[in-house]
């Protein structure tokens, strides 16, 4: 059992209050993974002050020096990838194959941003007087609060922390409670990489204490958040009230359109994968599949055949396709949403309940598929964040696009079609930040911008070169020589 600690100003601390929280394996609730401290507001403030004190030295270092620290972190993470992936899988239930892939993605992200230390930060412009030197420079925001979710407990923290650091900011990181043990191991990686004291700090605990202190503290000049829309609104309000910069990535209700000319075998395979991998606990997971009526019966039959062959299993089994959801609270919430869907008139085609037998002691839910789903119902409008998929018929591509766009979210969307004209109509009219043609809604390249439209984000973008837009501020500089 791991005994996690806080990391403040280069020191590991057990927490002043002595309050700790246990983490259990969602595949076997009787198995305890470890425990972590619940930090106080005072300890969170100490982390923020440490980051503030470290800022001047860290931002003054050359980008290449900051990049060397990220390269060291990448190598450490790669060396310990199997151990961290196993812990990740045990703590939040992600199948081990996906967990290993996530940790490897973290390695790639660290190496990518390490290289950013060698890139240009500004531009030059012709001065109107013909004599001055006019140019821009990008400078760090300062102390950045990083608040991350549990569903990608390695990749998302890395894709926020790494760009924050390479551009000269210092960090106070609050991981989500259900991923706090994995966060502790990831923080150990950063510590071993040799970052100076105070440059990166980790504080675990309740959002009402730790998170609230971070988002309201005057020293925190930027807040990057991934999580629920409800909490995202609180982050935005707190940031706006004191003029801090904020970045939000939130929910999705992602559609896949299956056109009449689609490759139904491919469409059914990838739609099921996007809906059920990671037990549907991805913000980019497919939750609605909108199918043209002429292929509705054939597609539904293929999808059901594949879904019924999916085996629920321990996430540490090498071939695990569908493991548990993250905890009992999430399991209960999903099961209640399924029951409401049935009461509201949707037809349950398969799944819909927790399995019996040896898996009863875990937080498993059968792969669940509905049809006859009203596009305005809860099933079709609200994010469930579980292995639940709704089939919705459409009379045409235009009708399908209308259904796809008629939600509050706009994170990702896909279409399966062989017709280039259909592809371009879809590209022109779909309201989403991540768009796939003949691919699943889930997944994005680590060097490409990521973010959503409408209520899925604050309209900023993460990852890749786009990260510089959030983690830096632009200065415009004019230099006139006295002898010119």
ROSEZA-427226 format. One line per field, with one value per residue (C-alpha): z, y, x; residue in one letter; chain. Coordinates in nm, 2 decimals. Layout:
residues N
Z: [Z_...]
Y: [Y_...]
X: [X_...]
torlo: [a_...]
marlo: [A_...]
//
This chain:
residues 484
Z: [0.00_-0.10_0.15_-0.06_0.05_-0.05_-0.23_-0.13_-0.19_-0.27_0.04_0.09_0.37_0.53_0.59_0.90_0.97_0.97_0.77_0.50_0.23_0.13_-0.24_-0.33_-0.65_-0.85_-0.99_-0.64_-0.38_-0.09_-0.21_-0.09_-0.32_-0.08_0.10_0.05_0.27_0.27_0.26_0.44_0.29_0.47_0.31_-0.03_0.03_0.13_-0.21_-0.39_-0.20_-0.28_-0.65_-0.63_-0.46_-0.73_-1.02_-1.08_-1.10_-1.31_-1.56_-1.60_-1.70_-2.08_-2.24_-2.32_-1.95_-1.86_-2.15_-2.01_-1.69_-1.90_-2.09_-1.77_-1.65_-1.98_-1.94_-1.58_-1.68_-1.96_-1.72_-1.48_-1.73_-1.65_-1.28_-1.31_-1.57_-1.34_-1.05_-1.28_-1.38_-1.02_-0.90_-1.16_-1.36_-1.70_-1.90_-1.87_-2.25_-2.25_-1.93_-2.09_-2.39_-2.17_-1.99_-2.32_-2.44_-2.13_-2.23_-2.58_-2.44_-2.21_-2.50_-2.73_-2.48_-2.39_-2.75_-2.72_-2.52_-2.85_-3.04_-3.12_-2.88_-3.07_-3.40_-3.55_-3.73_-3.94_-3.74_-3.90_-3.83_-4.02_-3.74_-3.43_-3.36_-3.31_-3.19_-2.96_-2.69_-2.49_-2.12_-1.86_-1.68_-1.34_-1.09_-1.27_-1.09_-1.26_-1.17_-1.34_-1.37_-1.28_-1.62_-1.77_-1.45_-1.64_-1.98_-1.88_-1.60_-1.83_-2.12_-1.88_-1.65_-1.93_-2.13_-1.82_-1.71_-2.05_-2.10_-1.76_-1.52_-1.19_-1.09_-0.81_-0.91_-0.76_-0.90_-0.88_-0.56_-0.74_-0.91_-0.61_-0.57_-0.93_-0.91_-0.62_-0.83_-1.12_-0.88_-0.78_-1.14_-1.16_-0.83_-0.96_-1.27_-1.06_-1.09_-0.85_-0.52_-0.56_-0.93_-0.92_-0.62_-0.57_-0.32_-0.28_-0.11_-0.14_-0.41_-0.17_0.02_-0.21_-0.54_-0.39_-0.25_-0.58_-0.79_-0.56_-0.46_-0.59_-0.67_-0.91_-1.25_-1.46_-1.40_-1.64_-1.55_-1.70_-1.53_-1.50_-1.64_-1.29_-1.14_-1.46_-1.41_-1.06_-1.19_-1.46_-1.21_-0.96_-1.23_-1.39_-1.05_-1.00_-1.36_-1.38_-1.71_-1.72_-1.95_-1.93_-2.09_-1.98_-2.10_-2.43_-2.58_-2.89_-3.20_-3.47_-3.79_-4.00_-4.35_-4.59_-4.79_-4.49_-4.44_-4.17_-4.04_-3.98_-3.84_-3.59_-3.47_-3.42_-3.27_-3.01_-2.93_-2.89_-2.67_-2.45_-2.42_-2.08_-1.98_-2.17_-1.93_-2.19_-2.26_-2.63_-2.60_-2.85_-2.67_-2.96_-3.30_-3.55_-3.84_-4.17_-4.18_-4.49_-4.30_-3.95_-3.92_-4.06_-3.85_-3.53_-3.58_-3.63_-3.34_-3.11_-3.22_-3.13_-2.80_-2.69_-2.75_-2.52_-2.20_-1.88_-1.70_-1.45_-1.61_-1.55_-1.78_-2.10_-2.33_-2.12_-2.34_-2.08_-1.71_-1.42_-1.38_-1.14_-0.82_-0.66_-0.68_-1.05_-1.10_-0.92_-1.11_-1.44_-1.34_-1.24_-1.57_-1.75_-1.54_-1.62_-1.99_-1.98_-1.79_-2.05_-2.33_-2.48_-2.57_-2.40_-2.65_-2.44_-2.10_-1.86_-1.53_-1.31_-1.37_-1.13_-1.01_-0.93_-1.08_-0.83_-0.59_-0.84_-1.01_-1.34_-1.58_-1.88_-2.22_-2.27_-2.59_-2.64_-2.95_-3.00_-2.82_-2.83_-2.94_-2.67_-2.39_-2.11_-2.27_-2.58_-2.42_-2.09_-2.04_-1.86_-1.86_-1.88_-2.12_-2.26_-2.62_-2.78_-3.14_-3.31_-3.66_-3.92_-4.24_-4.42_-4.36_-4.31_-4.05_-3.88_-3.86_-3.70_-3.43_-3.39_-3.33_-3.11_-2.78_-2.54_-2.61_-2.90_-2.82_-3.08_-3.37_-3.65_-3.97_-4.15_-4.53_-4.86_-5.03_-5.05_-5.08_-4.76_-4.59_-4.69_-4.59_-4.25_-4.21_-4.30_-4.06_-3.76_-3.44_-3.28_-3.20_-3.29_-3.61_-3.75_-4.09_-4.08_-3.74_-3.38_-3.18_-2.91_-2.93_-3.04_-3.15_-2.87_-3.09_-3.23_-3.07_-2.86_-2.74_-2.79_-2.89_-2.71_-2.34_-2.39_-2.33_-2.28_-2.65_-2.59_-2.71_-2.53_-2.65_-2.94_-3.03_-2.93_-2.56_-2.59_-2.64_-2.28_-2.09_-2.20_-2.24_-2.53_-2.48_-2.77_-2.75_-2.94_-2.91_-3.04_-3.04_-2.92_-3.23_-3.49]
Y: [0.00_0.34_0.62_0.93_1.27_1.64_1.80_2.16_2.36_2.05_1.86_1.56_1.62_1.40_1.69_1.89_1.79_1.42_1.36_1.10_0.93_0.57_0.46_0.12_-0.08_-0.03_-0.39_-0.53_-0.29_-0.50_-0.42_-0.09_0.08_0.34_0.66_1.03_1.34_1.60_1.93_2.24_2.58_2.69_2.41_2.51_2.87_2.75_2.57_2.89_3.10_2.85_2.87_3.25_3.25_3.01_3.21_3.47_3.21_2.96_3.21_3.36_3.03_2.97_2.77_2.50_2.46_2.42_2.18_1.96_1.91_1.80_1.56_1.41_1.37_1.20_0.95_0.88_0.83_0.59_0.39_0.35_0.33_-0.03_0.03_0.36_0.21_-0.08_0.16_0.38_0.07_-0.05_0.30_0.41_0.09_0.17_-0.15_-0.21_-0.18_0.17_0.26_0.18_0.38_0.68_0.67_0.65_0.95_1.13_1.05_1.18_1.50_1.57_1.53_1.74_2.03_1.99_2.07_2.39_2.54_2.58_2.75_3.12_3.31_3.63_3.81_4.12_4.40_4.69_5.02_5.31_5.55_5.32_5.35_5.17_4.80_4.67_4.31_4.09_3.86_3.60_3.59_3.35_3.43_3.35_3.10_2.86_2.65_2.31_2.12_1.78_1.50_1.13_0.98_1.05_1.08_1.09_1.24_1.54_1.66_1.62_1.81_2.10_2.10_2.05_2.36_2.57_2.48_2.51_2.87_2.97_2.95_2.77_2.53_2.43_2.11_1.97_1.62_1.48_1.27_0.94_0.97_1.10_0.79_0.79_1.16_1.10_0.86_1.11_1.38_1.15_1.14_1.52_1.53_1.28_1.50_1.76_2.07_2.35_2.38_2.54_2.52_2.24_2.16_1.91_1.94_1.67_1.71_1.85_2.08_2.30_2.36_2.31_2.39_2.70_2.83_2.79_2.96_3.26_3.33_3.66_3.50_3.25_3.43_3.14_2.85_2.55_2.31_1.99_1.85_1.91_2.20_2.29_2.32_2.49_2.77_2.82_2.84_3.10_3.32_3.32_3.40_3.68_3.84_3.90_3.93_3.59_3.40_3.07_2.77_2.52_2.18_2.02_1.79_1.64_1.46_1.34_1.22_0.98_0.99_0.68_0.77_0.55_0.47_0.39_0.09_-0.06_-0.31_-0.04_0.20_-0.05_-0.16_0.19_0.33_0.05_0.12_0.50_0.43_0.15_0.18_0.32_0.23_0.54_0.76_0.99_1.34_1.25_0.91_0.85_0.87_0.92_0.73_0.89_0.66_0.72_0.51_0.31_0.14_0.16_-0.21_-0.35_-0.12_-0.19_-0.57_-0.54_-0.31_-0.54_-0.85_-0.68_-0.54_-0.88_-1.03_-0.77_-0.93_-0.75_-0.83_-0.72_-0.42_-0.59_-0.87_-0.81_-0.84_-0.64_-0.44_-0.31_-0.27_-0.11_0.26_0.46_0.41_0.32_0.67_0.68_0.33_0.43_0.75_0.57_0.30_0.56_0.74_0.41_0.35_0.70_0.64_0.33_0.52_0.80_0.56_0.45_0.08_-0.10_-0.34_-0.48_-0.44_-0.18_-0.34_-0.44_-0.79_-1.08_-1.34_-1.26_-0.91_-0.80_-0.69_-0.43_-0.12_-0.29_-0.20_-0.40_-0.24_-0.07_0.03_0.20_0.27_0.46_0.75_1.09_1.34_1.58_1.32_1.30_1.01_1.22_1.55_1.49_1.35_1.02_0.93_0.56_0.27_0.38_0.45_0.58_0.50_0.78_0.75_1.03_1.09_1.24_1.38_1.72_1.58_1.39_1.71_1.89_1.62_1.62_1.99_2.02_1.98_2.22_2.06_2.07_1.87_1.59_1.44_1.19_1.06_0.74_0.78_0.71_1.01_1.32_1.55_1.42_1.46_1.83_1.90_1.74_1.94_2.27_2.23_2.01_2.21_2.05_2.13_1.78_1.62_1.27_1.13_0.75_0.74_0.73_1.04_0.95_1.02_1.31_1.34_1.47_1.75_1.87_2.14_2.00_2.17_2.21_2.45_2.57_2.45_2.20_2.46_2.82_2.82_2.80_2.50_2.27_2.06_2.12_2.47_2.60_2.57_2.88_3.10_3.02_2.99_3.31_3.68_3.89_4.20_4.44_4.61_4.91_5.01_5.34_5.41_5.76_5.80_5.70]
X: [0.00_0.14_0.14_0.12_0.25_0.22_0.51_0.58_0.89_1.10_0.99_0.76_0.51_0.24_0.00_-0.05_-0.41_-0.34_-0.65_-0.61_-0.83_-0.81_-0.81_-0.95_-0.92_-1.24_-1.20_-1.18_-1.31_-1.17_-0.82_-0.67_-0.42_-0.30_-0.39_-0.32_-0.33_-0.60_-0.41_-0.53_-0.58_-0.26_-0.06_-0.20_-0.10_0.25_0.28_0.16_0.42_0.69_0.60_0.61_0.95_1.09_0.95_1.23_1.51_1.32_1.19_1.55_1.69_1.75_1.47_1.72_1.80_1.43_1.40_1.68_1.48_1.18_1.40_1.52_1.16_1.07_1.35_1.25_0.89_0.99_1.21_0.92_0.64_0.53_0.51_0.32_0.08_0.00_-0.07_-0.29_-0.49_-0.53_-0.63_-0.89_-0.97_-0.82_-0.73_-0.36_-0.30_-0.46_-0.27_0.06_-0.03_-0.12_0.21_0.40_0.20_0.32_0.68_0.62_0.46_0.75_1.00_0.79_0.78_1.15_1.22_1.01_1.29_1.48_1.20_1.15_0.92_0.85_0.84_1.00_0.81_0.92_0.90_0.72_1.01_1.25_1.51_1.37_1.37_1.02_0.95_0.74_0.85_0.65_0.69_0.55_0.23_0.38_0.24_0.00_-0.26_-0.31_-0.63_-0.66_-0.92_-0.89_-0.97_-0.62_-0.41_-0.08_-0.14_-0.35_-0.13_0.18_0.02_-0.06_0.25_0.51_0.42_0.37_0.72_0.90_0.76_0.90_0.60_0.60_0.32_0.09_-0.09_-0.41_-0.49_-0.84_-0.91_-0.96_-0.62_-0.42_-0.20_-0.10_-0.04_0.20_0.41_0.41_0.53_0.81_0.92_0.93_1.12_1.38_1.43_1.59_1.36_1.46_1.27_0.93_0.91_0.65_0.44_0.16_-0.12_-0.39_-0.72_-1.07_-1.17_-1.36_-1.03_-0.73_-0.90_-1.08_-0.75_-0.57_-0.84_-0.88_-0.52_-0.38_-0.04_-0.20_-0.20_-0.32_-0.55_-0.57_-0.86_-1.01_-1.32_-1.69_-1.89_-2.02_-1.67_-1.54_-1.79_-1.66_-1.30_-1.40_-1.59_-1.31_-1.05_-1.26_-1.32_-0.95_-0.83_-0.64_-0.61_-0.81_-0.84_-1.12_-1.17_-1.50_-1.78_-1.88_-2.18_-1.99_-2.18_-2.08_-2.27_-2.31_-2.40_-2.59_-2.27_-2.05_-1.83_-2.06_-1.81_-1.55_-1.81_-1.96_-1.61_-1.48_-1.80_-1.81_-1.44_-1.50_-1.80_-1.67_-1.29_-1.20_-1.56_-1.67_-1.48_-1.33_-1.45_-1.41_-1.60_-1.89_-2.22_-2.45_-2.44_-2.67_-2.75_-2.92_-3.24_-3.14_-2.86_-3.00_-3.11_-2.78_-2.56_-2.76_-2.73_-2.35_-2.31_-2.51_-2.32_-1.99_-2.11_-2.24_-1.90_-1.73_-1.60_-1.59_-1.26_-1.00_-0.82_-0.48_-0.56_-0.35_-0.65_-0.90_-1.14_-1.39_-1.29_-1.47_-1.57_-1.37_-1.56_-1.90_-2.03_-1.97_-2.12_-2.44_-2.47_-2.45_-2.69_-2.94_-2.91_-2.97_-3.29_-3.41_-3.35_-3.57_-3.85_-3.83_-3.91_-3.57_-3.54_-3.26_-3.10_-2.82_-2.65_-2.78_-2.68_-2.39_-2.27_-2.32_-2.07_-1.71_-1.72_-1.99_-1.72_-1.60_-1.75_-1.84_-2.12_-2.22_-2.17_-2.51_-2.68_-3.02_-3.22_-3.55_-3.38_-3.55_-3.28_-3.41_-3.40_-3.15_-2.97_-2.91_-2.84_-2.65_-2.30_-2.32_-1.95_-1.99_-2.02_-2.36_-2.44_-2.76_-2.86_-3.06_-3.20_-3.18_-3.36_-3.06_-2.71_-2.86_-3.10_-2.81_-2.61_-2.90_-2.93_-2.55_-2.53_-2.84_-2.66_-2.48_-2.14_-1.90_-1.59_-1.55_-1.75_-1.70_-1.86_-1.83_-1.87_-1.70_-1.84_-1.61_-1.91_-2.06_-1.72_-1.71_-2.06_-1.99_-1.67_-1.84_-2.14_-2.05_-1.99_-1.69_-1.33_-1.20_-1.33_-1.27_-1.35_-1.39_-1.24_-1.36_-1.43_-1.19_-0.81_-0.60_-0.23_-0.01_0.14_-0.19_-0.42_-0.70_-1.02_-1.39_-1.66_-1.97_-1.98_-1.70_-1.43_-1.33_-1.24_-0.87_-0.66_-0.42_-0.13_0.12_0.23_-0.11_-0.01_0.21_-0.11_-0.23_0.09_0.26_0.17_0.29_0.51_0.56_0.90_1.04_1.41_1.53_1.91_2.02_2.24_1.99]
torlo: [x_x_x_x_x_x_x_x_x_x_x_x_x_x_x_x_x_x_x_x_x_x_x_x_x_x_x_x_x_x_x_x_x_x_x_x_x_x_x_x_x_x_x_x_x_x_x_x_x_x_x_x_x_x_x_x_x_x_x_x_x_x_x_x_x_x_x_x_x_x_x_x_x_x_x_x_x_x_x_x_x_x_x_x_x_x_x_x_x_x_x_x_x_x_x_x_x_x_x_x_x_x_x_x_x_x_x_x_x_x_x_x_x_x_x_x_x_x_x_x_x_x_x_x_x_x_x_x_x_x_x_x_x_x_x_x_x_x_x_x_x_x_x_x_x_x_x_x_x_x_x_x_x_x_x_x_x_x_x_x_x_x_x_x_x_x_x_x_x_x_x_x_x_x_x_x_x_x_x_x_x_x_x_x_x_x_x_x_x_x_x_x_x_x_x_x_x_x_x_x_x_x_x_x_x_x_x_x_x_x_x_x_x_x_x_x_x_x_x_x_x_x_x_x_x_x_x_x_x_x_x_x_x_x_x_x_x_x_x_x_x_x_x_x_x_x_x_x_x_x_x_x_x_x_x_x_x_x_x_x_x_x_x_x_x_x_x_x_x_x_x_x_x_x_x_x_x_x_x_x_x_x_x_x_x_x_x_x_x_x_x_x_x_x_x_x_x_x_x_x_x_x_x_x_x_x_x_x_x_x_x_x_x_x_x_x_x_x_x_x_x_x_x_x_x_x_x_x_x_x_x_x_x_x_x_x_x_x_x_x_x_x_x_x_x_x_x_x_x_x_x_x_x_x_x_x_x_x_x_x_x_x_x_x_x_x_x_x_x_x_x_x_x_x_x_x_x_x_x_x_x_x_x_x_x_x_x_x_x_x_x_x_x_x_x_x_x_x_x_x_x_x_x_x_x_x_x_x_x_x_x_x_x_x_x_x_x_x_x_x_x_x_x_x_x_x_x_x_x_x_x_x_x_x_x_x_x_x_x_x_x_x_x_x_x_x_x_x_x_x_x_x_x_x_x_x_x_x_x_x_x_x_x_x_x_x_x_x_x_x_x_x_x_x_x_x_x_x_x_x_x_x_x_x]
marlo: [A_A_A_A_A_A_A_A_A_A_A_A_A_A_A_A_A_A_A_A_A_A_A_A_A_A_A_A_A_A_A_A_A_A_A_A_A_A_A_A_A_A_A_A_A_A_A_A_A_A_A_A_A_A_A_A_A_A_A_A_A_A_A_A_A_A_A_A_A_A_A_A_A_A_A_A_A_A_A_A_A_A_A_A_A_A_A_A_A_A_A_A_A_A_A_A_A_A_A_A_A_A_A_A_A_A_A_A_A_A_A_A_A_A_A_A_A_A_A_A_A_A_A_A_A_A_A_A_A_A_A_A_A_A_A_A_A_A_A_A_A_A_A_A_A_A_A_A_A_A_A_A_A_A_A_A_A_A_A_A_A_A_A_A_A_A_A_A_A_A_A_A_A_A_A_A_A_A_A_A_A_A_A_A_A_A_A_A_A_A_A_A_A_A_A_A_A_A_A_A_A_A_A_A_A_A_A_A_A_A_A_A_A_A_A_A_A_A_A_A_A_A_A_A_A_A_A_A_A_A_A_A_A_A_A_A_A_A_A_A_A_A_A_A_A_A_A_A_A_A_A_A_A_A_A_A_A_A_A_A_A_A_A_A_A_A_A_A_A_A_A_A_A_A_A_A_A_A_A_A_A_A_A_A_A_A_A_A_A_A_A_A_A_A_A_A_A_A_A_A_A_A_A_A_A_A_A_A_A_A_A_A_A_A_A_A_A_A_A_A_A_A_A_A_A_A_A_A_A_A_A_A_A_A_A_A_A_A_A_A_A_A_A_A_A_A_A_A_A_A_A_A_A_A_A_A_A_A_A_A_A_A_A_A_A_A_A_A_A_A_A_A_A_A_A_A_A_A_A_A_A_A_A_A_A_A_A_A_A_A_A_A_A_A_A_A_A_A_A_A_A_A_A_A_A_A_A_A_A_A_A_A_A_A_A_A_A_A_A_A_A_A_A_A_A_A_A_A_A_A_A_A_A_A_A_A_A_A_A_A_A_A_A_A_A_A_A_A_A_A_A_A_A_A_A_A_A_A_A_A_A_A_A_A_A_A_A_A_A_A_A_A_A_A_A_A_A_A_A_A_A_A_A_A]
//
